[in-house]
Amino acid sequence: MSLVNKKIVLGLTGGIAIYKSAGLLRRLVNDYEAEVTVIMTDAARQFMTPLIFETFSHKPVLSDMFAGPKIETRHVDLATSADLILVAPATANIIAKAAHGIADDLLSTVILVGGNKTLFALAMNDGMYANPITQENINRLRQLGYGIIEPEEGQLACQTSGRGRLVDERVILAHVDRRLNGHSWLKGKKVIVTAGPTREYIDPIRFISNRSSGKMGYALAEVAMREGADVILISRPCVLPELVGIKTVRVETSAEMLSAVLANATTADFLIMAAAVEDLSPTQMHTQKIKKDNGLRELQLKYAPDIIQAFREANQQACVVGFSVEMESPDQPGAKARSLAKLKTKDMDFVVWNDPGTNGVGFAHDTNAVTLLARDGGEWNFPLASKRAIADQILTTVIKNYIKNK
Ligand SMILES: Cc1cc2nc3c(=O)[nH]c(=O)nc-3n(C[C@H](O)[C@H](O)[C@H](O)COP(=O)(O)O)c2cc1C
């Protein structure tokens, strides 16, 4: 994600979760290069001093409506020039004020001017959250187009447990990305993304697998989510952090991945098959660990089920994007032609060809370089970049060309 040239007003209100906002601000400014102006309410200043926020935003923190020797209208200027007003943490009080047009301090006035360019990340005691008045206020704001990031369940500062905890900063950042960089191209669309390798078990502790990390699929799922899709990520348990706002189905074997894909197939609009399904699968899985004393055995292999073909039998309408790992070398020429042949036999709309023989490309890297090939002969080369940037280019191109040809 990039937030270069994006102006964000970060509103901080009086809740314990404010300590998390320092980390959020640091990421907005340092990692994504947003220009952030921080406004703290008087209550927020009871919890933390402005110093840390001034340091991370490289600007003074604002609180006073009537500061300075000359009359200023910064409450208006700040709101109109901002691309986003992000309130995190957002107290029950600021929600109530925003829902009723109360503008009695700098932050609430900026929100009233900025209107529904405001995104609230809620944090409060579970009782405050469950109160029908708070719920009514939240619904009212949502209906008016304000962004609401619901709190999660868990241990609260008041030593109870319930719904009211501020979500992780990654969730907030995903919402910021959707609001500022998304185009809602996939709004209302169901997108299945598969990621990572599968494991084909020989016995309960041994398996055949491959070096896939799942990073490419996760990046594609994030971009699809940013574009407003209803994303189902089907992935083996992996070390990557859980993606926020995305329903993730955990599978291990190719057979489990097949049934998870088929369970969602008929209603899917897109299948993005980024998983490195392990083709080679033992004909039979031993129920007990194979013992050394029994001597070496021959391992009989079969091909694992072809998930794309099975999906196509269930759904002929969806846009299918497959991946093809093909190495181009003097003794294995024709990698692109082999990728195109896969596209045709499996009835895909697009295939992403990558060559893991190239530096920084493919399995386990944080970067990739790919060629996107379309059924109608279209071809796009995306040179070495982060997997997130490559995912963005793949999905943007697929969406534009698929919709154009529909
Ligand atoms: C220790 C402490 C923690 C609080 N935590 C929260 C909270 O997480 N959420 C909330 O809505 N209010 C919380 N409050 C109450 C708010 O600080 C209070 O409603 C205040 O008026 C909010 O003002 P503001 O919305 O202008 O920042 C807390 C109060 C105290 C003393």
Ligand as a Chemical Component Dictionary entry (heavy atoms), coordinates in Angstrom:
data_LIG
# 
_chem_comp.id                   LIG 
_chem_comp.type                 NON-POLYMER 
_chem_comp.pdbx_formal_charge   0 
_chem_comp.three_letter_code    LIG 
# 
loop_
_chem_comp_atom.comp_id 
_chem_comp_atom.atom_id 
_chem_comp_atom.alt_atom_id 
_chem_comp_atom.type_symbol 
_chem_comp_atom.charge 
_chem_comp_atom.model_Cartn_x 
_chem_comp_atom.model_Cartn_y 
_chem_comp_atom.model_Cartn_z 
_chem_comp_atom.pdbx_ordinal 
LIG C1  C1  C 0 -9.318  5.110  32.389 1  
LIG C2  C2  C 0 -10.386 5.495  31.422 2  
LIG C3  C3  C 0 -10.525 4.786  30.268 3  
LIG C4  C4  C 0 -11.522 5.116  29.351 4  
LIG N1  N1  N 0 -11.644 4.395  28.215 5  
LIG C5  C5  C 0 -12.626 4.697  27.339 6  
LIG C6  C6  C 0 -12.761 3.943  26.151 7  
LIG O1  O1  O 0 -11.978 3.046  25.837 8  
LIG N2  N2  N 0 -13.778 4.260  25.327 9  
LIG C7  C7  C 0 -14.671 5.265  25.605 10 
LIG O2  O2  O 0 -15.591 5.457  24.827 11 
LIG N3  N3  N 0 -14.527 5.991  26.715 12 
LIG C8  C8  C 0 -13.542 5.743  27.589 13 
LIG N4  N4  N 0 -13.405 6.495  28.742 14 
LIG C9  C9  C 0 -14.319 7.623  28.947 15 
LIG C10 C10 C 0 -13.933 8.820  28.085 16 
LIG O3  O3  O 0 -12.613 9.236  28.362 17 
LIG C11 C11 C 0 -14.897 9.975  28.322 18 
LIG O4  O4  O 0 -16.193 9.585  27.855 19 
LIG C12 C12 C 0 -14.471 11.239 27.635 20 
LIG O5  O5  O 0 -15.437 12.242 27.871 21 
LIG C13 C13 C 0 -14.289 11.065 26.152 22 
LIG O6  O6  O 0 -13.972 12.296 25.575 23 
LIG P1  P1  P 0 -13.554 12.436 24.040 24 
LIG O7  O7  O 0 -14.507 11.625 23.256 25 
LIG O8  O8  O 0 -13.710 13.899 23.757 26 
LIG O9  O9  O 0 -12.140 12.043 23.938 27 
LIG C14 C14 C 0 -12.394 6.197  29.632 28 
LIG C15 C15 C 0 -12.220 6.925  30.819 29 
LIG C16 C16 C 0 -11.236 6.578  31.700 30 
LIG C17 C17 C 0 -11.071 7.383  32.954 31 
# 
loop_
_chem_comp_bond.comp_id 
_chem_comp_bond.atom_id_1 
_chem_comp_bond.atom_id_2 
_chem_comp_bond.value_order 
_chem_comp_bond.pdbx_ordinal 
LIG C1  C2  SING 1  
LIG C2  C3  SING 2  
LIG C2  C16 DOUB 3  
LIG C3  C4  DOUB 4  
LIG C4  N1  SING 5  
LIG C4  C14 SING 6  
LIG N1  C5  DOUB 7  
LIG C5  C6  SING 8  
LIG C5  C8  SING 9  
LIG C6  O1  DOUB 10 
LIG C6  N2  SING 11 
LIG N2  C7  SING 12 
LIG C7  O2  DOUB 13 
LIG C7  N3  SING 14 
LIG N3  C8  DOUB 15 
LIG C8  N4  SING 16 
LIG N4  C9  SING 17 
LIG N4  C14 SING 18 
LIG C9  C10 SING 19 
LIG C10 O3  SING 20 
LIG C10 C11 SING 21 
LIG C11 O4  SING 22 
LIG C11 C12 SING 23 
LIG C12 O5  SING 24 
LIG C12 C13 SING 25 
LIG C13 O6  SING 26 
LIG O6  P1  SING 27 
LIG P1  O7  DOUB 28 
LIG P1  O8  SING 29 
LIG P1  O9  SING 30 
LIG C14 C15 DOUB 31 
LIG C15 C16 SING 32 
LIG C16 C17 SING 33 
# 
